[in-house]
Amino acid sequence: MASRQKGEKQVDGLKNLIQEINTKRKAAGMPIMKQPTETRSIRGTYQLAAEEVERNKVTILDIEQQQDICRGCSGDKCDQPYRGMVPVVTDNGGRFGTAMRMCRHEKAKRQYEKIERLFQSARIPAAYSRDDFDDYEVTSGNREAVAAAKWLLQSETDRGLFVYGFRGTGKTKLVSIIANNKVKRGETVMFTSMPDLLADIRASFGTNLTAETVRMAKEVPCLIIDDLGAERMTEWVGEQLFCIINARYNAKLQTIITGNYEPNEIIERLSITDRYGKIVDDMQGHRIMSRIYGMCERIRLDGRDYRMKGATA
């Protein structure tokens, strides 16, 4: 009895919806749905008892008529009162029901918009924001790094990459390609250079934004830090960086890092120095690199500085 009452409420609800649709279509100067006549017959096949089909024949015919609006639609213009939404017949244990479902064009549109939003929020460098592996020149010096990047994308690993080597050898471009592929799949990525991340932390010091900046870096599913070791840090900023790296290490969140220095040089640059540049405490550098080693595959990328191609001596 309760199931039948539920079905009747759904029918009444759809009838009210159809009335509302007709009102809107009339106001917009569009043809309204015709009332069903005895000459119409149900086209679809439904997993419903015969008596359920007969009892709800008028409503089913109205739904099929509303679905006819979508025939031949290319997705450029939607004539449904609620864009991209189409009424359908459902069954619940053989009982008649109704629902509104999104059409394939609307799904594709929303997926595209989602990806565009992800690209904007990812902050991938504009110079590489649409690059793919076809845009990357493979050499003997970077072949291993390219293979590692493809492995990371093809596997379901939470391991990251620590790609290091001389400047201008294509590290930023390669990790940008990783980011682009992830975003195209609908994954959330945060791309930041080490100087930019530190600048954000410093600029927000003493405000609630500090916690928000650090929280985002701690929790995003994939964090890409470009140019680790590019500048020396104060004790406070270094502690913020350690908190980010340590949180991601404990949560097993994928982290991808590039650096222009050898690992031991990066440790020095992450260490606390006095005003003369002399290291007074290297424990911080060791703590950060220890976590990076624990969650990233280390890959050296060699080659000539491609930015200097064509430059004269």
N, C-alpha and C positions, 0 to 999 in steps of 0.2 A: 504493500500500500504506500509506504513512504517513498519507494522508488518511483511509483507511478505519479505521485504528487510532485516529486522533483521534476520528472519529465514534463508534466503539464505546466509547471512554472517556467521551465526552459522554453517551451513552445510559446507561452504568453509573452515571455521576455523577447523572443525573436520577433513575434508579431508586432510588438511595440517598437522594436528596432526598425523593422521594415517600414512601419508608418513614419517613423522619424526620418528614415532615408528618403522616402517619397516626398516628405515635406521639404527637405533640403534640396532635393533634385528639382522640385517645382520652383522653389525660390531662385535657384540658379539657372532656370530656363531649360533644364534638361528634362527629357521624357521620363515620366514616372513609370514604375512597374505596373503592368496591367494585372487586373484581378484574374485569378485562375478560372478557367472554364472547363467544362467537362471534356472538351476536345483535347486538352493537354494530357500528356502522359509522362510519367517519371522515366528519365533516361538512365540515371545512375543505378549502380548496384550497391546495396547497403546490407550490412550484416545485422539485419533487423527481422523480427518476426513479421509475417505477412500482415497480421492485424495491426502491428505498430506502424507499418508503412501506410496502410489504408487510413488509420486514424489520423495520421499526420501528413496526409497527401498534399493538402493545400500549402502547408508550410514548406514541405520539401520542394514542391514546384516553384515556390517563391525564391527559395535558396538557389535552385538551379538557374532561374531567370537572372538572379543577381550575379551568378557566376558567369553567365553569358556575356556580361559587360567586358570581361577580361579576355575574351577570345581575340586573338590577333594582336594583343597588346605588346608593344616593344619596350615598355618601361619608361618611355619619354614623358608620357602624360597619363595620369591615372584618373579614370572617370568614376571610381568608387567614392562614396561620400567620405569614407575614412581611408586616407591614402595607404595603398598597399595591403589593406585588410579585406579579406573575402570570407563570407559566411560559409560554413560547411556543416554537414550532417555528421554527428558522432553517435556512437552506440555505447551504452554502458550495460554490459551483460544482456544485450539484446533489446535494451530500452532506448527509445529515441532521445536524442539530445542535440544541441547546437553549440557551435563555437565560432570564433573569428580567428582566422589564421593568416599569417603574413605570406604574401606571394613571393615568388623567387626573385622578381625584380627588386622588390623592397628589401629583401634579405641581402642581395648583392650591393644595393645602394648603402645600406647601413654598415655592411662590412667594409666597404670602401671608405666611408666616412670615419669609421673606427680606426682604420689603418692610417688615414691622414692625421687624425688626432694623435695617434701613437708616434708618428714621425715628428710632429711638432713638439711633443713632450719629451721625446728621446734626446733632442738637442745634438743630433749627429752633425758634424761639421758640414757646412753647405757645399764645400768643394767635393765631398764624397757622398752626399746624401742619397744618391740614386745609383751608386756604383755597385757592380756585382763582380763575380770572379772573372767574367769575360773581359773586364776592364783592367785586370791585374796582370802584369807581365811576370811570368814565372821564370826564375833563373835558378842556377845551382845554389845561390846563396839564400834564396827564400823558399825553395821547394818544400822543405820540411815544415816551415811555418804555414804555408798554404794547405798542406795536407792536414796539419793539426786543426786549422780553422774549419775545414770541411768535416773532419771527424767530429768536432764539437757540435756542429750543426746537425749532423746525421744521427748522432747518438742521443740518448736520453740522460747523459751524464750531468751531474751537478759540478763536475770539475771545471775549472777555468783555465786560462792561459796567462802566463807571464812571458811576454815577448820583449826581448831586449836586444840592443845592438846600436850601431852608430846612427846618428841622426840622418834623415833623408833617405832611408832605405826602404820605406813603405810600410812601416809599422802602423801608423795612424790609418792609412788607407785600408790595410788588411782588417783591422778591428772594426772599422766603419762598415766594411762589407759584411762582417758577421752581424753587426747591429741591423743593417738594412734587411738581411734575410730573416732575422728574428721578427722584426716589426712587420714584414710582409705576411708572416704567419700569424700575426695577431698577438705577439708576445710583447710584454712591457720591458723596455730597456731604458736605462739612464746613462747617457754618455757625457763625461766631463773630463776636462784636462785637470791635472793636479793643481796648476796655478789658479784655475777658475774655481775649483772646489774650495781651495784655501781662501780665496778672495771672498767667496760666499760666506764661509764660516766667520772670517774676520769682520765682514761688513755687518753681519747679524749679531755680533758679539754683544751680550747684555740685553738681548731682546728675545721674544718668544720665537723669532724666526730661526735662531740658532738651533733650537731643538727640532724645528720642522726640517731644516736643511739636513741635519745629521740623521733624522728619522728616515727621510726619503732614501738617503744613501745606504742606510742600514737595511731597509726592507724591500727595495725594488728587486724583482726576480733576477734581473741581470744588470750588474753595474760594470761599466767600462771606465777605467781611469787611465787617461793618456798622459804620458810624460811624467811618471813617478820619479821624484828626485830632481825635478827641474829647478827647485829653489829650496833653500834651507828654511827650517821652520822654528818657530818659538816652541817652548815647552808646552804651552796650552794648546796651540793648534795641532802639534804632534800628538797630544793625548786624544784630541778629537778624532784624528785620523786612525789612531790605534783602536779607539772604540768602534769605529765603522768597520774596519777590517776584522776585528775580533768578533763582532756581532755576526758578520756574514760567515765567518769561519764556523762559528758554533751552530748557525742555522743552516749550514750547507747550501748557501745561495751562490749561484754562479757569479764569479768575478773575473774580469779580464783586464789585464794591466800591461801597459807598455812602459819602457824606460830607455833612455839614451846612454845609460851607464851600465857597467858590469855590476852584478849583485853586491859585491863587497864595497863598491863605490857608492851604491845607493844607500847602503847601511850607514855609511859616513854622512851622507847628505841628509839622512833622516835623524841624525843624532843631534843632541843639544850642544850648541857652541857658545863661546863667550863673544863679546863684542869684537874681538880680534879674529874670529873665525876658528879658534882653537876648540877642538872637541873636549867637552867637560863631562859628557855622559853619553855613551853609545848604546846603553841598554834599550832605549826607545827604538832605535833603528833595528837592533837585533830582534826585538819583540815583534815589530811589524813584519819584517822579512820572514821570520819563522812561521807566522800565520800564512803569508803568501805562498811560501814553499809547501805548506800543508794542504792548500786548496787549489793550487794551480800547477799545470804542467809547464816546465820551463823550456822555452824555445829561443834559440839564438837566431837572429835574422841578420844576415850579412849582405853586403853589396855596396855599390857606389852611391853617393848622394845624388839621387835622381833630380833633385831640385837644382843641382849645379850643372846639369847637362847643357852643353853649349857655351858654358862660361869659359873665358880665357884666363890663362894663368897671369 
